[in-house]
Amino acid sequence: MYPLCINHAGWILPRKILTGSIGRIAGFGQAGSAVIPFMTGALASRFGIKPLQPLLVAMMGLMTALWEIIPNHAKRRD
């Protein structure tokens, strides 16, 4: 999702705010990459490994939904 967001931001955002926006996207990407393993470990330590499969299916469904809502063709705004 991260490369997709960076590429899409390059097409839809004006050039004057693009650099700051890419920094924010990178920050959210790093935070997300830390939260999901922590959440998985917390669930596994509390309930065992049974909730891990539904968590994986939910994450894949969320990523698929996010992939579908991003438009295919965007025009650059300058």
N, CA, C and O atoms as a CHARMM CRD file, in Angstrom:
* protein
*
  312
    1    1 MET  N      0.81600  -1.18900   0.00000 PROA 1      0.00000
    2    1 MET  CA     0.00000   0.00000   0.00000 PROA 1      0.00000
    3    1 MET  C      0.86800   1.26500   0.00000 PROA 1      0.00000
    4    1 MET  O      0.48300   2.27900  -0.58100 PROA 1      0.00000
    5    2 TYR  N      2.02500   1.20900   0.64300 PROA 2      0.00000
    6    2 TYR  CA     2.86000   2.40200   0.71800 PROA 2      0.00000
    7    2 TYR  C      3.29900   2.90900  -0.66300 PROA 2      0.00000
    8    2 TYR  O      3.14500   4.10000  -0.93400 PROA 2      0.00000
    9    3 PRO  N      3.83600   2.06100  -1.54300 PROA 3      0.00000
   10    3 PRO  CA     4.22000   2.57600  -2.86400 PROA 3      0.00000
   11    3 PRO  C      3.03000   3.09200  -3.65100 PROA 3      0.00000
   12    3 PRO  O      3.15100   4.05300  -4.41000 PROA 3      0.00000
   13    4 LEU  N      1.88600   2.46000  -3.47300 PROA 4      0.00000
   14    4 LEU  CA     0.68000   2.90400  -4.16200 PROA 4      0.00000
   15    4 LEU  C      0.27200   4.30100  -3.69200 PROA 4      0.00000
   16    4 LEU  O     -0.09300   5.14800  -4.50700 PROA 4      0.00000
   17    5 CYS  N      0.33200   4.54000  -2.39000 PROA 5      0.00000
   18    5 CYS  CA    -0.02900   5.86400  -1.85100 PROA 5      0.00000
   19    5 CYS  C      0.94800   6.94100  -2.31700 PROA 5      0.00000
   20    5 CYS  O      0.53500   8.04800  -2.66500 PROA 5      0.00000
   21    6 ILE  N      2.22800   6.62300  -2.32500 PROA 6      0.00000
   22    6 ILE  CA     3.22800   7.59900  -2.77800 PROA 6      0.00000
   23    6 ILE  C      3.01000   7.93700  -4.24800 PROA 6      0.00000
   24    6 ILE  O      3.04800   9.11000  -4.61900 PROA 6      0.00000
   25    7 ASN  N      2.78600   6.94900  -5.07900 PROA 7      0.00000
   26    7 ASN  CA     2.56800   7.17200  -6.50000 PROA 7      0.00000
   27    7 ASN  C      1.28900   7.97100  -6.72900 PROA 7      0.00000
   28    7 ASN  O      1.26700   8.90200  -7.53400 PROA 7      0.00000
   29    8 HSD  N      0.24700   7.61200  -6.03300 PROA 8      0.00000
   30    8 HSD  CA    -1.03400   8.30400  -6.20300 PROA 8      0.00000
   31    8 HSD  C     -0.93800   9.75300  -5.71900 PROA 8      0.00000
   32    8 HSD  O     -1.50800  10.65300  -6.33500 PROA 8      0.00000
   33    9 ALA  N     -0.22000   9.97600  -4.62100 PROA 9      0.00000
   34    9 ALA  CA    -0.04700  11.34300  -4.11300 PROA 9      0.00000
   35    9 ALA  C      0.69000  12.20500  -5.12900 PROA 9      0.00000
   36    9 ALA  O      0.38800  13.38900  -5.27700 PROA 9      0.00000
   37   10 GLY  N      1.64500  11.62300  -5.82100 PROA 10     0.00000
   38   10 GLY  CA     2.37600  12.37300  -6.83900 PROA 10     0.00000
   39   10 GLY  C      1.49100  12.84000  -7.98200 PROA 10     0.00000
   40   10 GLY  O      1.79200  13.84000  -8.63500 PROA 10     0.00000
   41   11 TRP  N      0.40700  12.12400  -8.22700 PROA 11     0.00000
   42   11 TRP  CA    -0.49400  12.50200  -9.31300 PROA 11     0.00000
   43   11 TRP  C     -1.59000  13.47700  -8.88400 PROA 11     0.00000
   44   11 TRP  O     -1.99900  14.32000  -9.68300 PROA 11     0.00000
   45   12 ILE  N     -2.07500  13.38300  -7.64100 PROA 12     0.00000
   46   12 ILE  CA    -3.25000  14.18100  -7.28500 PROA 12     0.00000
   47   12 ILE  C     -2.93600  15.43600  -6.48200 PROA 12     0.00000
   48   12 ILE  O     -3.76700  16.34300  -6.43100 PROA 12     0.00000
   49   13 LEU  N     -1.77400  15.51900  -5.85800 PROA 13     0.00000
   50   13 LEU  CA    -1.46700  16.67600  -5.01400 PROA 13     0.00000
   51   13 LEU  C     -0.70600  17.74200  -5.79100 PROA 13     0.00000
   52   13 LEU  O      0.09100  17.42300  -6.67300 PROA 13     0.00000
   53   14 PRO  N     -0.95100  19.00000  -5.46500 PROA 14     0.00000
   54   14 PRO  CA    -0.16700  20.06600  -6.09400 PROA 14     0.00000
   55   14 PRO  C      1.29900  19.98800  -5.66200 PROA 14     0.00000
   56   14 PRO  O      1.60900  19.51300  -4.56900 PROA 14     0.00000
   57   15 ARG  N      2.18000  20.45000  -6.51800 PROA 15     0.00000
   58   15 ARG  CA     3.61400  20.33400  -6.25800 PROA 15     0.00000
   59   15 ARG  C      4.05600  21.09500  -5.01300 PROA 15     0.00000
   60   15 ARG  O      5.03700  20.70200  -4.38200 PROA 15     0.00000
   61   16 LYS  N      3.37100  22.16000  -4.64300 PROA 16     0.00000
   62   16 LYS  CA     3.83200  22.94500  -3.50000 PROA 16     0.00000
   63   16 LYS  C      3.63300  22.23800  -2.16000 PROA 16     0.00000
   64   16 LYS  O      4.29800  22.59000  -1.18600 PROA 16     0.00000
   65   17 ILE  N      2.74400  21.25800  -2.08300 PROA 17     0.00000
   66   17 ILE  CA     2.56900  20.51500  -0.83000 PROA 17     0.00000
   67   17 ILE  C      2.97900  19.05300  -0.95400 PROA 17     0.00000
   68   17 ILE  O      2.77400  18.28200  -0.01700 PROA 17     0.00000
   69   18 LEU  N      3.54200  18.65900  -2.06500 PROA 18     0.00000
   70   18 LEU  CA     3.86000  17.25400  -2.30700 PROA 18     0.00000
   71   18 LEU  C      4.94700  16.73300  -1.36500 PROA 18     0.00000
   72   18 LEU  O      4.82900  15.61700  -0.86100 PROA 18     0.00000
   73   19 THR  N      5.99300  17.50600  -1.11900 PROA 19     0.00000
   74   19 THR  CA     7.09300  17.03700  -0.27400 PROA 19     0.00000
   75   19 THR  C      6.62600  16.78400   1.15500 PROA 19     0.00000
   76   19 THR  O      6.93000  15.74000   1.73200 PROA 19     0.00000
   77   20 GLY  N      5.90000  17.72000   1.71900 PROA 20     0.00000
   78   20 GLY  CA     5.38100  17.52600   3.07800 PROA 20     0.00000
   79   20 GLY  C      4.39500  16.37900   3.15900 PROA 20     0.00000
   80   20 GLY  O      4.36300  15.64800   4.14900 PROA 20     0.00000
   81   21 SER  N      3.59300  16.22000   2.12200 PROA 21     0.00000
   82   21 SER  CA     2.61600  15.12900   2.10600 PROA 21     0.00000
   83   21 SER  C      3.28900  13.77200   2.04000 PROA 21     0.00000
   84   21 SER  O      2.83300  12.82500   2.68200 PROA 21     0.00000
   85   22 ILE  N      4.36200  13.66000   1.27900 PROA 22     0.00000
   86   22 ILE  CA     5.09000  12.39200   1.20700 PROA 22     0.00000
   87   22 ILE  C      5.71800  12.08100   2.56400 PROA 22     0.00000
   88   22 ILE  O      5.77800  10.91700   2.95800 PROA 22     0.00000
   89   23 GLY  N      6.17900  13.08600   3.27300 PROA 23     0.00000
   90   23 GLY  CA     6.70100  12.87300   4.62700 PROA 23     0.00000
   91   23 GLY  C      5.63400  12.35500   5.57400 PROA 23     0.00000
   92   23 GLY  O      5.89500  11.46400   6.38200 PROA 23     0.00000
   93   24 ARG  N      4.43500  12.90700   5.47800 PROA 24     0.00000
   94   24 ARG  CA     3.33700  12.43400   6.33200 PROA 24     0.00000
   95   24 ARG  C      2.93500  11.00700   5.97000 PROA 24     0.00000
   96   24 ARG  O      2.67800  10.19300   6.85700 PROA 24     0.00000
   97   25 ILE  N      2.88000  10.69800   4.68300 PROA 25     0.00000
   98   25 ILE  CA     2.54500   9.33600   4.25300 PROA 25     0.00000
   99   25 ILE  C      3.59900   8.35700   4.78300 PROA 25     0.00000
  100   25 ILE  O      3.25400   7.26800   5.24200 PROA 25     0.00000
  101   26 ALA  N      4.86100   8.73200   4.72400 PROA 26     0.00000
  102   26 ALA  CA     5.92800   7.86400   5.23400 PROA 26     0.00000
  103   26 ALA  C      5.79400   7.66200   6.74500 PROA 26     0.00000
  104   26 ALA  O      6.00500   6.55800   7.24700 PROA 26     0.00000
  105   27 GLY  N      5.44600   8.72000   7.46100 PROA 27     0.00000
  106   27 GLY  CA     5.25100   8.60800   8.91300 PROA 27     0.00000
  107   27 GLY  C      4.10600   7.68400   9.27500 PROA 27     0.00000
  108   27 GLY  O      4.23600   6.85500  10.17600 PROA 27     0.00000
  109   28 PHE  N      2.98300   7.81800   8.58000 PROA 28     0.00000
  110   28 PHE  CA     1.84800   6.93500   8.84000 PROA 28     0.00000
  111   28 PHE  C      2.18600   5.48600   8.46500 PROA 28     0.00000
  112   28 PHE  O      1.75600   4.55000   9.14000 PROA 28     0.00000
  113   29 GLY  N      2.94700   5.30800   7.40000 PROA 29     0.00000
  114   29 GLY  CA     3.34800   3.95900   7.00100 PROA 29     0.00000
  115   29 GLY  C      4.22500   3.30200   8.05200 PROA 29     0.00000
  116   29 GLY  O      4.06100   2.11700   8.34300 PROA 29     0.00000
  117   30 GLN  N      5.15200   4.05500   8.62200 PROA 30     0.00000
  118   30 GLN  CA     6.01700   3.49100   9.65600 PROA 30     0.00000
  119   30 GLN  C      5.23600   3.20000  10.93000 PROA 30     0.00000
  120   30 GLN  O      5.48300   2.19200  11.59200 PROA 30     0.00000
  121   31 ALA  N      4.30000   4.07000  11.27700 PROA 31     0.00000
  122   31 ALA  CA     3.47500   3.83200  12.47000 PROA 31     0.00000
  123   31 ALA  C      2.60600   2.59100  12.27200 PROA 31     0.00000
  124   31 ALA  O      2.45400   1.78900  13.19300 PROA 31     0.00000
  125   32 GLY  N      2.04500   2.43300  11.09900 PROA 32     0.00000
  126   32 GLY  CA     1.22600   1.26000  10.81600 PROA 32     0.00000
  127   32 GLY  C      2.02800  -0.02000  10.83000 PROA 32     0.00000
  128   32 GLY  O      1.53600  -1.06400  11.25900 PROA 32     0.00000
  129   33 SER  N      3.26400   0.05500  10.36400 PROA 33     0.00000
  130   33 SER  CA     4.08600  -1.15300  10.36400 PROA 33     0.00000
  131   33 SER  C      4.52100  -1.52900  11.77000 PROA 33     0.00000
  132   33 SER  O      4.97300  -2.65500  11.98000 PROA 33     0.00000
  133   34 ALA  N      4.40100  -0.63300  12.73800 PROA 34     0.00000
  134   34 ALA  CA     4.71400  -0.96300  14.13100 PROA 34     0.00000
  135   34 ALA  C      3.47100  -1.38200  14.90100 PROA 34     0.00000
  136   34 ALA  O      3.56900  -2.20000  15.81600 PROA 34     0.00000
  137   35 VAL  N      2.31100  -0.84900  14.55800 PROA 35     0.00000
  138   35 VAL  CA     1.08800  -1.11800  15.31900 PROA 35     0.00000
  139   35 VAL  C      0.56700  -2.52900  15.05600 PROA 35     0.00000
  140   35 VAL  O      0.17500  -3.22500  15.99300 PROA 35     0.00000
  141   36 ILE  N      0.55700  -2.95500  13.81200 PROA 36     0.00000
  142   36 ILE  CA    -0.04900  -4.25100  13.48200 PROA 36     0.00000
  143   36 ILE  C      0.72400  -5.42100  14.11300 PROA 36     0.00000
  144   36 ILE  O      0.07400  -6.31200  14.65800 PROA 36     0.00000
  145   37 PRO  N      2.06300  -5.48200  14.07800 PROA 37     0.00000
  146   37 PRO  CA     2.74500  -6.57100  14.79500 PROA 37     0.00000
  147   37 PRO  C      2.52200  -6.51200  16.30600 PROA 37     0.00000
  148   37 PRO  O      2.40400  -7.55200  16.95300 PROA 37     0.00000
  149   38 PHE  N      2.46400  -5.30700  16.87100 PROA 38     0.00000
  150   38 PHE  CA     2.19200  -5.18500  18.30400 PROA 38     0.00000
  151   38 PHE  C      0.80600  -5.72100  18.63900 PROA 38     0.00000
  152   38 PHE  O      0.63900  -6.45000  19.61700 PROA 38     0.00000
  153   39 MET  N     -0.18000  -5.36400  17.83700 PROA 39     0.00000
  154   39 MET  CA    -1.54800  -5.83000  18.06000 PROA 39     0.00000
  155   39 MET  C     -1.62300  -7.35200  17.92700 PROA 39     0.00000
  156   39 MET  O     -2.30300  -8.00900  18.71500 PROA 39     0.00000
  157   40 THR  N     -0.94000  -7.90500  16.95100 PROA 40     0.00000
  158   40 THR  CA    -0.93000  -9.35200  16.75600 PROA 40     0.00000
  159   40 THR  C     -0.29200 -10.04900  17.95300 PROA 40     0.00000
  160   40 THR  O     -0.82100 -11.05000  18.43600 PROA 40     0.00000
  161   41 GLY  N      0.82400  -9.54000  18.43300 PROA 41     0.00000
  162   41 GLY  CA     1.48100 -10.12900  19.60100 PROA 41     0.00000
  163   41 GLY  C      0.64700 -10.01500  20.85700 PROA 41     0.00000
  164   41 GLY  O      0.60900 -10.94500  21.66200 PROA 41     0.00000
  165   42 ALA  N     -0.02300  -8.88600  21.03800 PROA 42     0.00000
  166   42 ALA  CA    -0.87400  -8.72100  22.21300 PROA 42     0.00000
  167   42 ALA  C     -2.04200  -9.70600  22.18200 PROA 42     0.00000
  168   42 ALA  O     -2.38100 -10.29300  23.20900 PROA 42     0.00000
  169   43 LEU  N     -2.65700  -9.89100  21.02000 PROA 43     0.00000
  170   43 LEU  CA    -3.74900 -10.85800  20.90600 PROA 43     0.00000
  171   43 LEU  C     -3.25300 -12.28400  21.13600 PROA 43     0.00000
  172   43 LEU  O     -3.92300 -13.07400  21.80100 PROA 43     0.00000
  173   44 ALA  N     -2.08400 -12.61400  20.58900 PROA 44     0.00000
  174   44 ALA  CA    -1.55100 -13.96300  20.73900 PROA 44     0.00000
  175   44 ALA  C     -1.17900 -14.25800  22.19200 PROA 44     0.00000
  176   44 ALA  O     -1.37100 -15.38000  22.65900 PROA 44     0.00000
  177   45 SER  N     -0.65800 -13.27900  22.90200 PROA 45     0.00000
  178   45 SER  CA    -0.29900 -13.52300  24.29300 PROA 45     0.00000
  179   45 SER  C     -1.52800 -13.61300  25.19100 PROA 45     0.00000
  180   45 SER  O     -1.49900 -14.29600  26.21400 PROA 45     0.00000
  181   46 ARG  N     -2.58100 -12.94600  24.82400 PROA 46     0.00000
  182   46 ARG  CA    -3.80200 -12.95700  25.64300 PROA 46     0.00000
  183   46 ARG  C     -4.69100 -14.16000  25.34100 PROA 46     0.00000
  184   46 ARG  O     -5.17600 -14.81100  26.26700 PROA 46     0.00000
  185   47 PHE  N     -4.91500 -14.46700  24.06000 PROA 47     0.00000
  186   47 PHE  CA    -5.88600 -15.48500  23.67300 PROA 47     0.00000
  187   47 PHE  C     -5.27300 -16.71100  23.00100 PROA 47     0.00000
  188   47 PHE  O     -6.00200 -17.65400  22.69300 PROA 47     0.00000
  189   48 GLY  N     -3.99500 -16.73400  22.76900 PROA 48     0.00000
  190   48 GLY  CA    -3.37800 -17.84100  22.04000 PROA 48     0.00000
  191   48 GLY  C     -3.35600 -17.51900  20.54600 PROA 48     0.00000
  192   48 GLY  O     -3.46400 -16.35700  20.15400 PROA 48     0.00000
  193   49 ILE  N     -3.21700 -18.54400  19.72400 PROA 49     0.00000
  194   49 ILE  CA    -3.08700 -18.29200  18.28900 PROA 49     0.00000
  195   49 ILE  C     -4.42000 -18.34400  17.54000 PROA 49     0.00000
  196   49 ILE  O     -4.44700 -18.11600  16.33100 PROA 49     0.00000
  197   50 LYS  N     -5.51700 -18.63600  18.22600 PROA 50     0.00000
  198   50 LYS  CA    -6.81100 -18.73900  17.54800 PROA 50     0.00000
  199   50 LYS  C     -7.26400 -17.44000  16.88000 PROA 50     0.00000
  200   50 LYS  O     -7.81500 -17.51800  15.78200 PROA 50     0.00000
  201   51 PRO  N     -7.07200 -16.24600  17.46400 PROA 51     0.00000
  202   51 PRO  CA    -7.55000 -15.03700  16.78000 PROA 51     0.00000
  203   51 PRO  C     -6.65200 -14.54800  15.65300 PROA 51     0.00000
  204   51 PRO  O     -6.99400 -13.57000  14.98900 PROA 51     0.00000
  205   52 LEU  N     -5.52800 -15.18800  15.41600 PROA 52     0.00000
  206   52 LEU  CA    -4.60300 -14.68700  14.39800 PROA 52     0.00000
  207   52 LEU  C     -5.13500 -14.87900  12.98100 PROA 52     0.00000
  208   52 LEU  O     -4.93300 -14.00800  12.13500 PROA 52     0.00000
  209   53 GLN  N     -5.80300 -15.98300  12.70000 PROA 53     0.00000
  210   53 GLN  CA    -6.33500 -16.18300  11.35900 PROA 53     0.00000
  211   53 GLN  C     -7.43400 -15.16200  11.02800 PROA 53     0.00000
  212   53 GLN  O     -7.38600 -14.57900   9.94500 PROA 53     0.00000
  213   54 PRO  N     -8.42900 -14.91300  11.91000 PROA 54     0.00000
  214   54 PRO  CA    -9.40300 -13.85900  11.58800 PROA 54     0.00000
  215   54 PRO  C     -8.76200 -12.47600  11.44500 PROA 54     0.00000
  216   54 PRO  O     -9.20800 -11.66300  10.63600 PROA 54     0.00000
  217   55 LEU  N     -7.71600 -12.21400  12.23200 PROA 55     0.00000
  218   55 LEU  CA    -7.01900 -10.93200  12.11300 PROA 55     0.00000
  219   55 LEU  C     -6.36000 -10.80200  10.74300 PROA 55     0.00000
  220   55 LEU  O     -6.42400  -9.74600  10.11400 PROA 55     0.00000
  221   56 LEU  N     -5.73100 -11.87500  10.28800 PROA 56     0.00000
  222   56 LEU  CA    -5.09600 -11.86600   8.97000 PROA 56     0.00000
  223   56 LEU  C     -6.12400 -11.67200   7.85900 PROA 56     0.00000
  224   56 LEU  O     -5.89000 -10.90900   6.92200 PROA 56     0.00000
  225   57 VAL  N     -7.25500 -12.35400   7.95900 PROA 57     0.00000
  226   57 VAL  CA    -8.31000 -12.21300   6.95100 PROA 57     0.00000
  227   57 VAL  C     -8.86800 -10.79200   6.96200 PROA 57     0.00000
  228   57 VAL  O     -9.13700 -10.22400   5.90300 PROA 57     0.00000
  229   58 ALA  N     -9.04200 -10.21500   8.15300 PROA 58     0.00000
  230   58 ALA  CA    -9.54700  -8.84100   8.24800 PROA 58     0.00000
  231   58 ALA  C     -8.55500  -7.84500   7.64300 PROA 58     0.00000
  232   58 ALA  O     -8.96300  -6.91300   6.94900 PROA 58     0.00000
  233   59 MET  N     -7.26200  -8.03100   7.89800 PROA 59     0.00000
  234   59 MET  CA    -6.26000  -7.12500   7.32700 PROA 59     0.00000
  235   59 MET  C     -6.22400  -7.23300   5.80900 PROA 59     0.00000
  236   59 MET  O     -6.09600  -6.22400   5.11600 PROA 59     0.00000
  237   60 MET  N     -6.33800  -8.46200   5.28600 PROA 60     0.00000
  238   60 MET  CA    -6.35300  -8.62000   3.83200 PROA 60     0.00000
  239   60 MET  C     -7.60000  -7.99600   3.22200 PROA 60     0.00000
  240   60 MET  O     -7.52900  -7.40200   2.14600 PROA 60     0.00000
  241   61 GLY  N     -8.74000  -8.12200   3.89400 PROA 61     0.00000
  242   61 GLY  CA    -9.97500  -7.48700   3.41900 PROA 61     0.00000
  243   61 GLY  C     -9.87600  -5.97300   3.43500 PROA 61     0.00000
  244   61 GLY  O    -10.33900  -5.30600   2.51000 PROA 61     0.00000
  245   62 LEU  N     -9.27600  -5.43100   4.48000 PROA 62     0.00000
  246   62 LEU  CA    -9.10200  -3.97800   4.56000 PROA 62     0.00000
  247   62 LEU  C     -8.18900  -3.47600   3.44300 PROA 62     0.00000
  248   62 LEU  O     -8.48300  -2.45900   2.81500 PROA 62     0.00000
  249   63 MET  N     -7.09600  -4.17300   3.19300 PROA 63     0.00000
  250   63 MET  CA    -6.18100  -3.74900   2.12700 PROA 63     0.00000
  251   63 MET  C     -6.84300  -3.85300   0.75700 PROA 63     0.00000
  252   63 MET  O     -6.61900  -3.00300  -0.10500 PROA 63     0.00000
  253   64 THR  N     -7.65400  -4.88400   0.55100 PROA 64     0.00000
  254   64 THR  CA    -8.37800  -5.02000  -0.71400 PROA 64     0.00000
  255   64 THR  C     -9.38100  -3.88600  -0.88500 PROA 64     0.00000
  256   64 THR  O     -9.51600  -3.33700  -1.97900 PROA 64     0.00000
  257   65 ALA  N    -10.08500  -3.53000   0.18500 PROA 65     0.00000
  258   65 ALA  CA   -11.05000  -2.43300   0.12000 PROA 65     0.00000
  259   65 ALA  C    -10.34900  -1.11000  -0.17100 PROA 65     0.00000
  260   65 ALA  O    -10.83700  -0.31300  -0.97100 PROA 65     0.00000
  261   66 LEU  N     -9.21000  -0.87300   0.47200 PROA 66     0.00000
  262   66 LEU  CA    -8.46000   0.35500   0.20000 PROA 66     0.00000
  263   66 LEU  C     -7.94900   0.38500  -1.23600 PROA 66     0.00000
  264   66 LEU  O     -7.93300   1.44200  -1.86600 PROA 66     0.00000
  265   67 TRP  N     -7.53700  -0.75600  -1.75100 PROA 67     0.00000
  266   67 TRP  CA    -7.05800  -0.84300  -3.12600 PROA 67     0.00000
  267   67 TRP  C     -8.17700  -0.49100  -4.10600 PROA 67     0.00000
  268   67 TRP  O     -7.93500   0.16400  -5.12000 PROA 67     0.00000
  269   68 GLU  N     -9.39900  -0.92500  -3.80300 PROA 68     0.00000
  270   68 GLU  CA   -10.52900  -0.70400  -4.70400 PROA 68     0.00000
  271   68 GLU  C    -11.02500   0.74000  -4.71500 PROA 68     0.00000
  272   68 GLU  O    -11.57600   1.18600  -5.72200 PROA 68     0.00000
  273   69 ILE  N    -10.84600   1.48100  -3.62400 PROA 69     0.00000
  274   69 ILE  CA   -11.39300   2.84400  -3.58800 PROA 69     0.00000
  275   69 ILE  C    -10.46700   3.86300  -4.23800 PROA 69     0.00000
  276   69 ILE  O    -10.88500   4.99300  -4.49200 PROA 69     0.00000
  277   70 ILE  N     -9.22600   3.49200  -4.51100 PROA 70     0.00000
  278   70 ILE  CA    -8.31200   4.42500  -5.16400 PROA 70     0.00000
  279   70 ILE  C     -8.62100   4.43600  -6.65600 PROA 70     0.00000
  280   70 ILE  O     -8.60700   3.38500  -7.29600 PROA 70     0.00000
  281   71 PRO  N     -8.90100   5.60800  -7.21600 PROA 71     0.00000
  282   71 PRO  CA    -9.24700   5.66000  -8.64400 PROA 71     0.00000
  283   71 PRO  C     -8.08000   5.24000  -9.53800 PROA 71     0.00000
  284   71 PRO  O     -6.91200   5.37800  -9.17400 PROA 71     0.00000
  285   72 ASN  N     -8.42700   4.73000 -10.70200 PROA 72     0.00000
  286   72 ASN  CA    -7.41100   4.24000 -11.63600 PROA 72     0.00000
  287   72 ASN  C     -6.69600   5.36300 -12.37300 PROA 72     0.00000
  288   72 ASN  O     -5.47700   5.31600 -12.53800 PROA 72     0.00000
  289   73 HSD  N     -7.43400   6.36600 -12.81300 PROA 73     0.00000
  290   73 HSD  CA    -6.84500   7.43100 -13.60900 PROA 73     0.00000
  291   73 HSD  C     -7.04100   8.75600 -12.88800 PROA 73     0.00000
  292   73 HSD  O     -8.16900   9.18800 -12.64700 PROA 73     0.00000
  293   74 ALA  N     -5.95400   9.37600 -12.55500 PROA 74     0.00000
  294   74 ALA  CA    -6.00600  10.67800 -11.90100 PROA 74     0.00000
  295   74 ALA  C     -5.21500  11.66700 -12.73700 PROA 74     0.00000
  296   74 ALA  O     -4.22500  11.30600 -13.37300 PROA 74     0.00000
  297   75 LYS  N     -5.65400  12.90700 -12.73100 PROA 75     0.00000
  298   75 LYS  CA    -4.94600  13.95500 -13.44000 PROA 75     0.00000
  299   75 LYS  C     -4.17700  14.79700 -12.44100 PROA 75     0.00000
  300   75 LYS  O     -4.64600  15.06600 -11.33500 PROA 75     0.00000
  301   76 ARG  N     -2.99300  15.20500 -12.84900 PROA 76     0.00000
  302   76 ARG  CA    -2.16200  16.03400 -11.97300 PROA 76     0.00000
  303   76 ARG  C     -2.71700  17.44300 -11.91200 PROA 76     0.00000
  304   76 ARG  O     -3.06700  18.04200 -12.92900 PROA 76     0.00000
  305   77 ARG  N     -2.78800  17.96200 -10.68300 PROA 77     0.00000
  306   77 ARG  CA    -3.19400  19.35300 -10.48900 PROA 77     0.00000
  307   77 ARG  C     -1.95800  20.17100 -10.17300 PROA 77     0.00000
  308   77 ARG  O     -1.24900  19.87900  -9.21000 PROA 77     0.00000
  309   78 ASP  N     -1.69600  21.17400 -10.96100 PROA 78     0.00000
  310   78 ASP  CA    -0.52300  22.03600 -10.72300 PROA 78     0.00000
  311   78 ASP  C     -0.91400  23.38000 -10.20800 PROA 78     0.00000
  312   78 ASP  O     -0.05000  24.22000  -9.95800 PROA 78     0.00000
